[in-house]
Amino acid sequence: MRKPLKDEFGGGLKEFNYEDRDCFAGVYDRQRFLNSQERALIVLSSLKSIRAVGDEEVCGVRFRVGESIGILVACLRCNSV
């Protein structure tokens, strides 16, 4: 997601990354820097990156090594029981 840079770093918009966080305007304003849609995208991306490290089972769903656990689907299944 593109966020505004501080003037001393050239201004304009740049793709945000955590390592360069101090270059971004308003980065420490927790209420305004990311809107709810951007926060949700970060959470979803993090959940999608979870991989099984062995043969695992979540709520009756089996996963192989390296396979995406698809945690959202697994959670929905658990909650609907």
N, C-alpha and C positions, 0 to 999 in steps of 0.2 A: 504494500500500500504506500502510495506517495504522500509524503508529509512535508511541511514547509521547513526549510533550513534557516538557521539564524543568519542575519545579515553578514556577520563576520566570516561565515563559511560560504558566501556567495549568494545567499537567498535562493528563491525559486523552490521548486519541489524536487525531492529525491526519494527513491525507494527506501523506506525505513528499514534499518537493521539495528539490532540491539548494541552491537559493538561500537557503532558511531552515534549512539543516543545523545551524547552531549552536543552534537552538531545541530540538533533539531530544536526549533522554536517551540516552547511550551511543553517539552517532554516530561517535565516533572509535575505538570498540572494533571493529576489523575482523573479529574472530573471531565476535562475537556480534550485531552490529547487524542484519545481514541473514543469514537462513538460506539454505541452498543453493537452495531452491525460489525464493526472492525474487531471488537473484543470477541464476539461470537465466532468470527472467522478464524481468529487465532486459536481459540479453544477447539473448534472443529478440526483444524489442521493438526493440532497436537494430538487429539484423540485418534485421528486417522493414521498417524505415524506409529502408533503402538503396534509392535510385532510380537508374535509368540516366540519365546526363547527355547521352548521345548514343546513336546506334544502337550497341549493345554486344553482345558475345557472350561468354558464360561457359560453358566446357566444351561448346561446340556448341549452346548454347541462346541464341537471339537475343532481345534486349530493345529496345523502342522508348523514345524520350525520355520520362522521367517514369514509366515503368512500373516496378513493384516488381521488383527483380531476383530475389526469392525465393531468396536466397543459400543457404539450407539445402538446397533441392532441388538447386540447381546443385552444391553441394559433395558431396551424396550421389551424384549422377551421376558426378562426377569420380572419387570414391573407389571406385566399383563397377566402373570400367573396368579 
